[in-house]
Amino acid sequence: MNFSIPRRELLRRSALGVGSIALGGLLRGDGFASENPLLAHGGHFPGRAKRVIHFFLNGGPSHVDTFDPKPALAKYEGKPLANTLTTERKTGAAFPSPFQFRPYGQSGIEVSELFAQTARHIDDIAVIRSMQAQVPNHEPSLMLMNCGDSVQARPSVGAWTLYGLGTENQNLPGFIAMCPGGMPIKDNENWQSAFLPGAFQGTYVDSKHEELGKLVENIEHPQINSTDQRRQLDLLARWNARHREARLDTRLDARIHSYELAFRMQSEASDAFDISKEPAHIRALYGEGVHGRQTLIARRLLERGVRYVQLWHGAGQPWDNHNDIEKNHRKLAGELDGPIAALLTDLKQRGLFDETLVLWGGEFGRTPTVELSSAGKPQMGRDHNHWGFSLWLAGGGVNAGSIYGATDDFGFQA
């Protein structure tokens, strides 16, 4: 038979329209084994959590302004703190938090006014106040937090989760990273698979868009309908069956498997990312902003069997507030507090909370001292602090309503 279209060209054409979500996460044929590596399994030691949603506050939120109150800073306001710890820049005197803390729930854990809505769920949350990074720089700290190593390329926590448990939905990526407006620092290295097959790498989605066609690009083929696409894939299968007779190569089976999966995603992704299908009261619960929208999408993805969803605050490092931390942290927390509280409420109402691990945090904390300009003038912000910071966990069988670890009286070191 004389084929008028080369097989390689037909492969390329078939890919046009599976959506960037598929191209980013699924069309890595070299990383697939001939058998599906993403099939769900219970793992060697089945745990309570079946899925993860990870709020990543890239840039580094201040622990002493959110979940680690330090009243001693008010006593020493304007005075230098007696310690030998250094950060990336020279900092000034003690800088008490401009935000009010108060105890919440039966546990009495103190939380800043910045996260007052989230704080109503504090009895479901375990706060860790003894986190540390290795250096006060974004890039290595991001790698350490996401991949467990600040130097060598290693799989991200989402990739390991997917590798260990597989996915419950073969029509969607098992690991999705959403970041509105662009990439964080280190780009897709934050959700890399490293030496694991590419099937386990996170799939990036720019969640700034409301329109489905922009949120999931090329979800429909621009030139042919689904019937013709099905015919193309069937033809490819016949060609490749002939090709395999002479050249046994599991990578070929893997590549075709990825195209089949991407084809199936066209209808599944359209449904999963379409929050207009949610009742009005649920959309109102999460709010109309981009963070409410992406958090609601994340819940829909988890419901449909996606194993790990990571929600970044925005492109670059929005929480890196070296200047005017009162204004900037208030704005950023205001964007996030309501959606987080909505998610915790919604997961409980749907019976998903106990099987979902919710994680909140950044790559490091911020100093309890004030940031100084090059001329030595206070900037009313805080520098990076890798010596001690906080994150919290909820759901998934955590020790709820508890505090683990502590920083010193000023919040400088864990």
N, C-alpha and C positions, 0 to 999 in steps of 0.2 A: 504494500500500500504506500502511496506517495502522499505524505502529510504536507499540506501547503503552509501550515503554521508550525514553526519549530516548537518543541516541547517547552524549552526554557521561556520562550515568548508567551506561550499560553499560561504558564505559571505566573508570569508577571501580570498579565492582564486579569487573571482570575483574582488576584489580590486587591485590585483597585476597588474599594468599596466595602471591604470587610470592616472598615473603621480603624482609626488610629489606635483605638483601645485594643483591637485585635493585633494589629501590626506591632504594637509596643510590647505586648506580653505573650503572644502566642506564636508568631511566625518566626520562631528561632528553631528551625528544623534541626540544626546541628546539635541542639541541646536535648532533644527528645530521644528517648529510647524507643525501640520498636513497639514495646508494650507501654501502655499509658502510665507515666510516672505519677500522675495527679489523682489516681483513684483514691477515694477516701478510705482510711483505715484508722483503727483506734489507737495506734501507737503501741509501744511496748508497755507503757504504764498509763492506762487511760486515766485522765483527770476530769474534773468537773467542767472546766472551760472548754468550749467547742469552737469558739470564734473570738477574735480580738478586734477592738476598735481603739486606735492609738491617736490621741490628740497631741500633736507635736508643736510646741510653742517655740518655733525656731527663732533664734536670736538670744534666748536666755531670759526667762522671766525672773523677777526678783523674788526669792523665797521670803525675804523679810518684809515684803509688801503683800504677800498672798497667804501662805500656809505655815509660816514660822514666825510668830510674833516675838519681838525683842524689845520689851519696855525699857530695858537698861539703856538703850540708845538715847532716849529722851533725857536721861540723867546726865549723859556725857555729850549732849548736843554741842557742836562747835569745838569740841576738844579732840585732840589726837588720841587714837586708841593704842594702847601699849601691846603691840604684837610685832613679830618679825616676818609675818607672811607677806609675800609680794604677789601682785597680779600683773596684768599686762602693762599698766600705766601707774604712775604715781597718783595716789588718791589722798583726799584731805581728811577732814575731821569727821567725827561720828555724825551720821545723817539719819535721824529717826524717821520712821515711816509716816508719810502724810495721810495714811489711810487708817481708819478705825478697825480694830479687831474686837470680836466678841465671841463668847462660847455659843455653840449650837448643839441641839439634840441632847439625848441622854448621855452621850459620851462626853459632852462639854468641850469638845475640841474647838479651839479658837481659830477663826477664819477671818480674813480681811473682808471689808465691805465690797472689794472688787469682785468677789465671787459669792455674793450673798445668796443668790438663787441656788448655786451648786451646794452651798453650805447647808441648805435645808435637807440635803441627802447625806450629811456627814456621818450618820450612824451606819451608812452602807459603804463607807470609804475607809481605806487604810492609808494613812499619810506616812510617808517615809521621809524623815528629816535628816538623814545621814548620807546622802548621795555625795560622791566625789568624782571628779574627772582628773585627768593627768596634767593638762596644761590649760592656760586661760585663753585658748584660741578656738575659734569656731570650727574650722575644718577638722582638726584631729578630734575634737570633742564630739562633733557630729558622727564621725566614724566610730568612735568608742561607744556612744550611746546606741547607735543603730546596728553596728556590726561587731561590737565587742573587741575591736582592735583599732588603735589610732594610727597605726603604721601600715600593716599588711592588709591586703585586700581579702576580706572574709565575707561570707554570706550575711545578709541582713537578718534581723530577727524575724521579719515577715517571711523571708525565704526559708529559714529554718523551720518555722511553724508549718508552712505549706509542705515542705519536704517530709516533716515528721507525721503529719496528719492527712495529707492529701486535701482535695477539695470535694465538697458535697454537690457541686454543680459543674458538670463538664461543659456547660455552654457559656461560662463566664470565667475570666481570670480568677485564680484563687487568691491573689494578692494584688490589691489596688491601692495606689497612693494618689491622693487628691491634693492639689495645691493651687489656689486661685491666683491667676495672673502671671504664672510662670513658675520657674523652678527655685527651690531653696539653694543655698550654697552647697556645693558638691553635687548638685544635680541628681542624676539617677544613681550615683554611687550610694546614696542613702538607702536605696531599696534594691541593691545589687544582689545577684546570686553567686558572684565570684566563681569558685571552683565547682559549685553545684550546677546542674544543667540549667540552661536559660529558661526552661519552663517555670522555674521557681522564682524568677525575678519579678519584682513588682511592676505593674502596668500603670503608667502615669496618666492622669486625667486633669485637665485644666478646668477647675470647677467654677470659674468666674462666670461662665455662660449660663443663661437660663434656657435658651432655645436648645432643644434636644439635638438638632442637626449640627450645632456648633459645639455642644458639650461632648458629644461623641462624633467626631468628624468622620465623614464618608461612611456613615452607617448603612447607606444604600449605595449600590453600585451606580455610578453616574451614567453608564451606557447600556447595561443590559438588566433584564429582570431576573428574579430568583429562579424561574424555570430554566432559563438559559444558563445561569450559573451552575445549577444542578447538572445540566447536561455536560458542561465543561469539566466539572469534577469527575463525572462518570467516565468521560473520555480519557482524562488524565489517569484514572485508575486502570483503565485497560492498557494504556501505553506503558505505564510503570510496571504492570504485571509482566509485560513482554520484556521490559528493561531488566527486571530482577532475575529473569531466567539466566541471563549471562553475567550479571554483576550483582552479587549478593551484598547489600549494604543497608544496615538498619537505619541509617540517616535518611535514606529515601523514604522509607515507610514513615519515619518521623515527620518529614516535611509534609507529606500528603495528609497525615493525621492533623497537623496544625492548620492546614487549609480547610479541612472538613470542620474543625472546631470553630474556626473563624466564621465560616459560612453559617453555622448554627447560631452564632452570637448575634447575627443581625436582628433577629426578632427578640431574643432574650434581653439584649442590652437596651433595646428600645423601651421595653417594659420596665426594666430595673431602674433606669435613670429618669423616668417620667413621673415626677412627683405630683403632676396634675391629677393622677389617679388616686391620690390620698384624699381622705375626707377633709373638708375645710377646717374643721376644728383641730386636726392634726397638723396641718400646714400652719395654722395660727399658733399652735403650741411651740413649734420650732422657730417661727419668725420668718420675715421676708428677706433678710439679708443673706449674703453669700454663705456665711457660716451656718446659718440655720438650714439653708438649702442643701449644702454638702453633707451636713450631719444627718439630715433626713434621707438623703440618697444612700449614705453609709448604712443606715438601719435597713433600708430596702435591700441592699446588697447582702448584708449579713443574713437576712431572712431567706434569701435565695441560695444560700450555701457558700458564699464567698468566705474564705477562712480568715483573712487579715485585711483590714482597711485602715490605712494611715491617713489622718487628716492634718495637713500642714496649715499654718495660719496664713501664709502668703509668700510671695516671691521674695528672695533675698533673706533678710533677717529682721522681720518687723519688731520683734521683742527686744532688740538690741538698743536699749534706751540709755545712752550715755548722757543725754540732755533731757531736762524737763520730764522726769519720770512720772510725776503726778499726772500731767496731762496725757502723756503717751500711754502709760499703763492703764489709765482709766478708760481711754478709748478702746484699746485692744481687748481688755477684759470685758468691756461692755458688748463687744461683738461676739464673745465666746460663752459668757456665763449662761445666758438664757438657753442657747442650743444644747449645752452640756446637761443642764437641769432637765430640759425637755427629753433628751435621750434617755436619761436614767429613769424618768417617769414612764416613758413609752415602753422601754424594755421590760419594766416590771408589769405593766398592764398586759403585755403580750406573752408573758411567761418566759421571756428570753434572758432575763437579768442574770439568773444564777448560772447560766451556761455561757455567758458573754463576759470576757475580761475587758474592762475599760481602763485605759492607761492615759495619764496626763503628765506632761513635763516637757522640759527643754534639754539643751545640751549641757548647760551649767547654770549657776545662779548669778547673783550680783552682789557687789560688796556692800557692807553696812556703812561704808564711808562714802563721802561725796566725790563725784568725778571732778577733776581739775582740768582746766584748759592748759595749753602750753605756756600761758602766761601766769598760771597758778590761780586763776579765777574759778570759783565753784560754778559748775554747770547744772547743778540741781538734778543730776542723773547719777547712775551707778556704773562702775566698771565691771568687767567679767569677774566672776569668782568661781574657780574650780575646786576650792578647798571644802566647800559645803553647800548643799542646796537640797531642794525638796522635789519629790514627785508623789503622785498618789495613784492608787488602784481601787477599783470597785468591781463588784460582781465576781463571777468565776470562782467562788469559794474562798475569797480572801478573808483575812481576819478583820471583819468590818468594825468600824467605830474605834479604831486603835491608832496609836502613834508608834512608829518604830524608829529608834535612833534619835539623835539630837545634835545640834550645833552648839557652840559655846554661847556665852551670855549675850554676845553681840551678833551672832550669826555668821561669823567669819569662817570657822572651821568645824567640820563634823568630827 
